[in-house]
């Protein structure tokens, strides 16, 4: 392996490599730039061309070309080696045969299968059954042929085994193809010993996930296909879901993917900001219109992981979501998370009932105008509150202030926070010091530690997570540290799984079932280093508590069970509070709409649920 690494290093100039991510300036015999890994005003990130190393004096991170790519692209070492080998033109296969270097990763042949599937879909679009109907439809939507090719759009023909037969005919097993998310496994098939079943019969247990659909390959930041979105073809079966996505796989993680980032990252740096849209077609249309810094979320709101990815390129973000109820909620959640992450975020509004793709098709200049007229997210949120509450009444003033301060409490910058406190005070007509006092109360409430866990070792990035996520992690830690609790939860005799819906918690439960509730086995099977670090932190945080002297003391099972029960109760209470907040919003809307019947039902549910919340 050392020879392979040295071969790659000898062909990569670290200045050229780092220059693809940040703008370097000459500084004597070295180069400098603002650090791409943390926010700073004065450049403290240095690159030595002579030594082929980099170091940031601000955050303390540093290393060689491999370390930079691993940090910048969130790759493990083997993935970074493969990326740099491709850049350097080094064939790693020779090291596998002559020096025992293993080129396979735990992801197996998934990348090459996904790439081959992409080519299959492209072929079906340009030269196959999709050439007439599907290609013409895309052109009618305003897409140029070069745009269609750039984003590698394709077509999955109707039929149950087109792609499966193609890939198995190329030597891949049905099980390998299934691992990519391209297939669906038949649940009614009787399971049998694989050794006793032919490959043909095993393949019969699967069928194509994507059938009669326009295919959008989803690529990671390096341009590698990791999954797909399939849109129902025009004239297709509208009773099925309009969009079908690849499920979570070894390569595809919905919360960590931004559609189009591989093509947009350079423009994001050059323009000093990113445009977030909802759909894949919105991204494609924006790029065709010259707005190259557009990317799309894989869902209805940004995640913390996605924001962390974007912060490597810029601190400025524009959100352009649909102006329906789902889009409005996505704006609120995304804006709050952006404030937490110290992002400068603004909202772009399109003509009512239109999305970016429709606007671009009609007149690309309208989209450019909308971008120029974007509104700071806090202004947008304040306007939303003013539409719901009457600022002329004491109750209205209180509701506006409380609603706004939920967002202001997330701001990291004192200057920004003070600016919006002043703005808010002027809007409702009260003194700034009163608003500041209420904000202090909100901030203290948000920072208040759980009374049942004050001595537990702190978890990483707690402030960036919702309370339900924090509670779910603490419960997960107790399961990892105490197999008896883990086993009991998995049995679900107490109905805990019916009350705790958080996906991370449920995944830990499932991992326990698969590993006979052995933490070491779970840890050994965890490939992701960050996840492994989180699991270790949760384990030690649950297994030990800090006493007054600061020394760690091991927790007894009985005490752990009490903590777990308290966490479950807190989780349920928090879920109920969220439901009450949603009911309150719905009640205000029903009252405004004059819906007396609906209002009564909502009030009854609110009153009943309020009795269970302490």
C-alpha positions in Angstrom: 0.0 0.0 0.0 2.8 2.4 0.8 4.1 2.2 -2.8 0.7 3.0 -4.1 0.4 6.0 -1.8 3.8 7.3 -2.7 3.1 6.8 -6.4 0.0 8.9 -6.1 1.7 11.6 -4.0 4.5 11.9 -6.5 2.0 12.9 -9.2 -0.2 15.3 -7.2 0.7 18.9 -6.6 -1.0 19.9 -3.4 -1.3 23.5 -4.5 -3.3 22.5 -7.6 -5.4 20.1 -5.5 -6.2 22.7 -2.7 -6.7 25.3 -5.4 -9.7 23.4 -6.6 -11.5 24.1 -3.3 -10.2 27.6 -2.2 -8.6 30.6 -3.9 -4.9 30.5 -2.9 -2.7 33.6 -2.7 1.1 33.5 -2.9 2.7 34.2 0.5 6.5 34.1 0.1 7.4 30.6 -0.8 4.1 29.3 0.5 0.4 29.9 -0.3 -2.4 31.1 1.9 -6.2 31.2 2.0 -9.2 31.4 4.3 -9.6 28.0 5.9 -12.2 25.9 4.1 -12.9 24.0 7.4 -13.9 26.8 9.7 -15.0 30.5 9.5 -12.3 33.1 9.8 -11.8 36.7 8.8 -8.0 36.6 8.2 -6.5 33.8 6.2 -4.6 31.4 8.5 -4.7 28.4 6.2 -1.2 27.8 4.7 0.0 25.4 2.0 3.7 24.5 1.5 4.4 23.5 -2.1 7.9 22.4 -1.1 6.7 20.1 1.7 3.5 19.2 0.0 1.6 19.8 3.2 -1.1 22.1 4.6 -1.9 23.5 8.0 -4.5 25.9 9.5 -3.3 28.0 12.5 -6.9 28.8 13.3 -8.5 25.3 13.8 -5.3 23.3 14.0 -6.1 20.9 11.2 -3.4 19.9 8.8 -1.9 17.1 6.7 -1.0 16.0 3.2 -3.0 15.7 0.1 -4.8 12.6 1.4 -5.7 14.4 4.7 -7.1 17.3 2.8 -9.4 15.3 0.5 -10.6 13.2 3.5 -11.5 16.4 5.4 -12.9 18.2 2.4 -15.0 15.4 0.9 -15.7 13.4 4.1 -13.9 10.3 2.7 -12.1 7.5 4.4 -8.5 6.8 3.5 -9.2 4.2 0.8 -11.8 6.4 -0.8 -9.4 9.3 -0.8 -6.7 7.1 -2.3 -9.0 6.1 -5.2 -10.0 9.7 -5.9 -6.4 10.9 -6.0 -5.3 7.9 -8.0 -7.9 8.8 -10.6 -6.7 12.4 -10.7 -3.1 11.2 -11.0 -3.7 8.5 -13.5 -2.4 5.7 -11.2 -3.8 2.3 -11.8 -4.3 0.7 -8.4 -5.1 -2.7 -9.9 -1.3 -3.3 -10.3 -0.8 -3.0 -6.6 -3.6 -5.5 -5.9 -1.9 -8.1 -8.0 1.8 -7.4 -7.3 1.8 -6.0 -3.8 -1.3 -7.4 -2.2 -3.1 -4.0 -2.1 -6.9 -4.6 -1.8 -8.9 -2.3 -4.1 -12.3 -3.5 -2.9 -14.1 -1.7 -0.2 -17.0 -2.9 2.0 -19.2 -1.4 -0.6 -18.1 -4.1 -3.1 -18.9 -3.5 -6.7 -21.8 -1.1 -6.0 -20.1 1.9 -7.7 -19.5 0.2 -10.9 -23.0 -1.4 -11.0 -24.6 2.1 -10.5 -22.4 3.5 -13.2 -23.4 0.7 -15.6 -27.0 1.2 -14.7 -26.7 4.9 -15.5 -25.3 4.1 -19.0 -28.2 1.5 -19.5 -30.8 4.2 -18.7 -29.0 6.7 -21.0 -29.0 4.2 -23.8 -32.7 3.6 -23.4 -33.4 7.3 -23.6 -31.2 8.2 -26.6 -31.3 5.0 -28.7 -34.0 2.8 -27.1 -37.7 2.8 -26.3 -37.6 6.2 -24.7 -36.2 8.0 -27.7 -39.5 9.2 -29.1 -41.9 9.8 -26.2 -39.5 10.6 -23.3 -36.8 12.5 -25.1 -39.5 14.6 -26.8 -41.1 15.3 -23.4 -37.9 16.5 -21.9 -37.4 18.8 -24.9 -40.9 20.2 -24.5 -40.1 20.9 -20.8 -37.4 23.3 -22.2 -34.3 21.1 -21.7 -31.6 21.2 -24.4 -29.9 18.0 -25.5 -26.6 19.1 -24.1 -28.3 19.7 -20.7 -29.9 16.3 -20.8 -26.5 14.7 -21.5 -24.7 16.8 -18.9 -27.0 15.6 -16.1 -27.1 12.1 -17.6 -30.9 11.8 -17.6 -32.2 8.4 -18.8 -35.2 6.2 -19.1 -36.1 3.0 -17.3 -38.4 1.1 -19.7 -41.6 -0.6 -18.6 -41.2 -4.2 -17.5 -40.1 -6.1 -14.4 -36.6 -7.4 -15.3 -35.0 -5.1 -18.0 -32.2 -3.8 -15.8 -31.9 -6.9 -13.7 -31.4 -9.1 -16.8 -28.9 -6.6 -18.3 -26.8 -6.5 -15.1 -26.8 -10.2 -14.4 -25.9 -10.8 -18.0 -22.8 -8.7 -17.3 -21.7 -11.0 -14.5 -23.2 -9.3 -11.4 -25.3 -11.4 -9.0 -28.8 -10.4 -8.2 -27.7 -9.9 -4.6 -25.0 -7.5 -5.6 -27.5 -5.5 -7.7 -30.1 -5.5 -4.9 -27.5 -4.0 -2.6 -27.4 -0.9 -4.8 -31.1 -0.1 -4.3 -32.0 -0.8 -7.9 -34.1 -3.8 -7.2 -37.1 -4.8 -5.0 -37.0 -8.2 -3.3 -40.2 -10.2 -3.5 -41.4 -10.8 0.1 -43.7 -13.7 -0.7 -40.8 -16.0 -1.9 -40.0 -18.9 0.4 -36.5 -18.5 1.7 -34.0 -21.3 1.0 -30.4 -22.1 1.4 -28.6 -20.0 -1.2 -26.1 -22.8 -1.8 -28.9 -25.0 -2.9 -30.5 -22.5 -5.2 -29.3 -21.6 -8.7 -28.5 -18.1 -9.6 -31.4 -18.0 -12.0 -33.9 -18.9 -9.2 -32.2 -16.4 -6.9 -32.6 -13.7 -9.5 -36.3 -14.5 -9.8 -36.8 -13.2 -6.2 -36.1 -9.7 -7.4 -37.6 -7.2 -9.9 -36.6 -3.7 -11.1 -37.5 -0.9 -8.7 -37.7 1.7 -11.5 -40.1 0.9 -14.4 -41.4 3.3 -17.0 -39.7 6.2 -15.4 -37.5 9.2 -16.3 -34.3 8.6 -14.5 -32.2 11.2 -12.7 -28.8 9.9 -11.5 -27.9 11.2 -8.0 -24.2 11.9 -7.7 -22.0 12.7 -4.7 -19.8 15.8 -4.6 -17.2 14.0 -6.6 -19.5 13.1 -9.4 -19.9 9.4 -8.6 -23.4 8.0 -9.0 -24.8 6.9 -5.6 -28.5 6.5 -6.4 -31.4 7.5 -8.5 -34.7 9.4 -8.6 -37.3 8.0 -11.0 -40.2 10.2 -12.2 -43.2 8.5 -13.6 -43.2 8.8 -17.4 -45.7 11.1 -19.2 -48.8 9.0 -19.8 -47.6 6.4 -17.3 -49.3 4.9 -14.3 -50.3 8.0 -12.3 -51.7 5.8 -9.5 -48.1 5.0 -8.5 -45.9 7.5 -6.7 -44.8 10.3 -9.0 -41.3 10.1 -7.7 -39.4 6.9 -6.5 -36.0 7.3 -4.9 -33.2 4.9 -4.1 -33.6 3.6 -0.5 -30.7 4.1 2.0 -27.7 2.0 0.9 -24.0 1.7 1.7 -23.5 4.6 -0.7 -26.7 6.6 -0.7 -27.6 8.5 2.5 -30.5 11.0 1.8 -29.5 13.4 4.6 -26.0 13.8 3.2 -26.7 14.2 -0.5 -27.4 17.4 -2.4 -28.5 16.9 -6.0 -26.2 18.8 -8.4 -23.5 19.7 -5.9 -20.8 18.0 -8.1 -21.6 20.5 -10.8 -22.4 23.5 -8.6 -19.5 23.5 -6.1 -17.2 25.6 -8.2 -19.9 28.2 -9.0 -20.9 28.3 -5.3 -17.3 29.5 -4.5 -17.1 31.8 -7.4 -20.5 33.5 -6.7 -20.1 33.4 -3.0 -23.4 31.6 -2.3 -25.6 28.6 -3.0 -29.2 28.4 -4.2 -31.3 25.6 -2.6 -34.3 24.4 -4.6 -36.7 21.5 -4.1 -36.6 19.4 -7.2 -34.1 17.8 -9.6 -35.8 19.5 -12.5 -35.4 22.9 -10.8 -31.7 22.4 -10.5 -31.3 21.3 -14.1 -33.5 24.3 -15.4 -31.5 26.7 -13.2 -28.2 25.5 -14.5 -29.4 25.7 -18.1 -30.4 29.3 -17.4 -26.9 30.1 -16.2 -27.6 29.8 -12.5 -24.9 27.2 -11.9 -24.8 27.5 -8.1 -28.2 25.7 -7.6 -28.6 22.4 -5.8 -31.6 20.5 -4.5 -32.4 18.8 -1.2 -33.5 15.2 -1.2 -36.7 15.9 0.7 -38.5 18.9 2.1 -35.9 20.5 4.3 -32.1 20.9 4.8 -30.3 18.7 7.2 -27.3 19.6 9.5 -25.1 17.4 7.4 -26.0 19.1 4.2 -25.4 22.6 5.7 -22.0 21.4 6.9 -21.2 20.3 3.4 -22.2 23.6 1.9 -20.3 25.7 4.5 -17.1 24.3 3.0 -17.9 26.4 -0.1 -19.8 29.4 1.2 -21.6 30.9 4.2 -24.3 32.4 2.1 -27.5 30.6 1.1 -30.7 31.3 -0.7 -33.8 29.1 -0.2 -36.3 28.7 -3.0 -38.9 26.2 -2.0 -42.5 25.9 -3.2 -44.9 28.3 -1.6 -47.3 25.6 -0.3 -47.7 24.5 3.3 -45.0 21.9 3.1 -42.6 24.5 1.5 -43.4 27.0 4.2 -42.6 24.5 7.0 -39.4 23.5 5.2 -38.3 27.2 5.1 -38.9 27.6 8.9 -37.0 24.4 9.8 -34.2 25.1 7.4 -33.8 28.7 8.4 -33.6 27.8 12.1 -30.9 25.3 11.4 -29.0 27.8 9.2 -29.1 30.3 12.0 -27.6 27.6 14.3 -24.8 27.0 11.8 -24.1 30.7 11.4 -25.2 30.8 7.7 -26.4 34.0 6.0 -29.8 32.8 4.6 -32.4 34.5 2.5 -35.7 33.5 0.9 -36.5 33.6 -2.8 -40.2 33.9 -3.7 -41.5 32.8 -7.1 -44.8 33.7 -8.8 -47.6 31.8 -6.9 -48.1 28.2 -8.1 -44.8 28.1 -10.0 -41.5 26.3 -9.4 -38.1 27.1 -10.8 -38.4 24.8 -13.8 -41.7 26.4 -14.8 -40.3 29.9 -14.4 -37.2 29.2 -16.4 -39.2 27.6 -19.2 -41.4 30.7 -19.4 -38.8 33.4 -19.0 -35.3 32.7 -17.4 -35.0 36.4 -16.6 -37.9 36.1 -14.1 -35.8 33.7 -12.0 -32.8 36.1 -12.1 -35.1 38.9 -10.9 -36.5 36.7 -8.1 -33.0 35.9 -6.9 -32.1 39.6 -6.8 -35.2 40.4 -4.8 -34.6 37.7 -2.1 -35.5 38.6 1.5 -33.5 37.9 4.6 -34.9 34.8 6.3 -35.6 36.6 9.5 -37.5 39.3 7.7 -39.5 36.6 5.9 -40.3 34.8 9.2 -41.4 38.1 10.9 -43.7 38.9 8.0 -45.3 35.4 8.5 -45.9 36.1 12.1 -47.4 39.5 11.4 -49.9 37.8 9.0 -51.1 35.5 11.8 -51.1 37.8 14.8 -52.4 41.3 15.4 -49.5 43.5 16.6 -52.0 46.1 17.9 -53.2 43.9 20.7 -51.2 42.8 23.8 -51.8 39.1 23.0 -50.7 39.6 19.4 -47.5 41.4 20.5 -46.7 38.6 22.9 -47.2 35.9 20.2 -45.1 37.8 17.6 -42.2 38.3 20.1 -42.3 34.7 21.3 -42.5 33.3 17.8 -39.6 35.5 16.6 -37.4 34.8 19.6 -37.5 31.1 19.0 -35.4 31.9 15.9 -33.3 34.7 17.3 -32.2 32.4 20.1 -30.4 30.3 17.4 -28.2 33.2 16.1 -24.5 32.8 16.9 -23.6 36.4 16.1 -24.3 39.0 18.8 -24.4 41.8 16.2 -27.0 40.0 14.1 -29.1 39.1 17.2 -29.0 42.7 18.4 -30.1 44.0 15.0 -33.1 41.8 15.0 -34.0 42.6 18.6 -34.1 46.3 17.6 -36.2 45.5 14.5 -38.6 43.3 16.5 -39.0 45.9 19.2 -39.9 48.6 16.6 -42.4 46.3 15.0 -44.4 45.5 18.1 -43.8 48.9 19.8 -42.0 47.9 23.0 -38.6 48.7 24.4 -35.6 46.8 23.3 -34.7 45.8 26.8 -38.0 44.0 27.2 -37.4 42.0 24.1 -33.8 41.2 25.3 -35.2 40.1 28.6 -37.6 37.7 27.0 -34.8 36.4 24.7 -32.6 35.7 27.7 -35.4 33.6 29.1 -35.8 31.7 25.9 -32.1 31.1 25.6 -31.9 29.8 29.2 -34.8 27.4 28.5 -33.1 26.1 25.4 -29.8 25.6 27.3 -31.4 24.0 30.4 -29.9 20.5 30.8 -32.2 17.5 31.4 -32.5 17.1 35.2 -32.0 13.3 34.9 -28.8 13.6 33.0 -26.9 16.6 34.3 -23.8 14.5 35.2 -23.7 12.5 32.0 -20.6 13.1 29.8 -21.6 15.6 27.1 -22.4 14.4 23.6 -20.9 16.0 20.5 -22.9 18.7 18.7 -25.8 18.6 21.1 -26.7 22.2 20.4 -27.2 21.4 16.7 -29.9 18.7 17.4 -33.5 18.8 18.4 -34.4 17.7 21.9 -36.0 14.5 20.7 -32.8 13.6 18.9 -30.8 14.2 22.0 -33.1 12.1 24.1 -33.0 9.3 21.5 -29.2 9.3 21.5 -29.1 9.1 25.3 -31.5 6.2 25.3 -29.4 4.6 22.6 -26.3 5.1 24.8 -28.0 3.3 27.7 -28.9 0.4 25.5 -25.3 0.1 24.1 -23.9 0.2 27.7 -26.5 -2.1 29.3 -27.5 -5.2 27.2 -30.3 -5.9 29.6 -32.0 -2.6 28.7 -31.2 -3.2 25.0 -32.8 -6.6 25.1 -35.8 -5.4 26.9 -36.5 -2.6 24.5 -36.1 -5.0 21.5 -38.7 -7.3 23.1 -41.1 -4.3 23.1 -43.1 -5.7 26.0 -43.4 -2.2 27.4 -44.4 -0.7 24.0 -41.4 1.6 24.0 -40.9 1.1 20.2 -44.5 2.3 19.7 -43.7 5.6 21.5 -40.2 6.4 20.2 -40.2 6.8 16.5 -36.7 8.3 16.1 -34.8 6.4 13.3 -31.4 6.4 15.0 -32.9 4.8 18.1 -34.7 2.2 16.1 -31.5 1.4 14.1 -29.7 0.7 17.4 -32.5 -1.6 18.5 -32.2 -3.5 15.2 -28.4 -3.7 15.4 -28.9 -5.2 18.9 -31.1 -8.0 17.5 -28.6 -8.7 14.7 -25.6 -8.9 17.0 -27.1 -10.5 20.1 -26.8 -7.1 21.9 -23.0 -7.1 21.9 -21.7 -3.5 21.7 -18.2 -4.6 20.5 -19.8 -6.4 17.5 -21.8 -3.3 16.5 -18.7 -1.2 16.7 -16.6 -3.7 14.6 -19.3 -3.7 11.9 -19.5 0.1 11.8 -17.5 1.4 8.8 -18.2 5.1 9.2 -15.6 6.6 11.5 -17.8 9.5 12.7 -20.6 7.2 13.5 -18.2 4.9 15.3 -16.9 7.9 17.4 -20.5 8.8 18.2 -21.4 5.3 19.3 -18.3 5.2 21.6 -19.2 8.6 23.1 -22.8 7.5 23.7 -21.5 4.3 25.3 -19.1 6.0 27.7 -21.6 8.8 28.5 -24.1 6.2 29.6 -21.8 3.8 31.3 -20.1 6.5 33.5 -21.1 9.6 35.4 -19.0 12.4 36.7 -19.2 13.0 40.5 -18.5 16.3 42.2 -14.7 15.6 42.2 -14.8 15.2 38.4 -14.0 11.5 38.6 -16.0 9.0 36.5 -18.1 6.5 38.4 -19.7 3.5 36.7 -23.5 3.6 36.7 -25.4 0.7 38.2 -28.0 -1.1 36.1 -30.9 0.0 38.4 -29.9 3.7 38.1 -29.6 3.2 34.3 -33.1 1.8 34.1 -34.4 4.8 36.0 -32.6 7.2 33.6 -33.9 5.3 30.6 -37.5 5.5 31.9 -37.1 9.2 32.5 -35.8 9.7 29.0 -38.7 7.9 27.4 -41.1 10.0 29.4 -39.3 13.2 28.4 -39.4 12.1 24.8 -43.1 11.5 24.8 -43.7 14.8 26.5 -41.6 16.6 23.9 -43.5 14.9 21.1 -46.8 16.0 22.8 -45.5 19.6 23.0 -44.8 19.6 19.3 -48.3 18.3 18.6 -49.7 21.0 20.8 -47.8 23.6 18.9 -49.1 22.2 15.6 -52.7 22.2 17.0 -52.3 25.8 18.1 -51.3 26.8 14.6 -54.2 24.9 13.1 -56.6 26.4 15.7 -55.5 29.9 14.7 -56.1 29.1 11.0 -59.5 27.5 11.6 -60.5 30.5 13.6 -59.3 32.9 10.9 -61.2 30.8 8.3 -64.4 30.7 10.3 -64.3 26.9 10.5 -66.3 26.4 13.7 -66.6 22.6 13.4 -62.9 22.1 12.7 -62.0 24.5 15.5 -64.1 22.6 18.0 -62.4 19.3 17.1 -59.0 20.9 17.4 -59.8 22.5 20.7 -61.0 19.2 22.1 -57.8 17.5 21.0 -55.7 20.3 22.4 -57.4 20.2 25.8 -57.2 16.4 26.1 -53.5 16.4 25.1 -52.7 19.3 27.4 -53.7 17.2 30.4 -50.8 14.8 29.7 -48.1 17.5 29.3 -46.3 18.7 32.4 
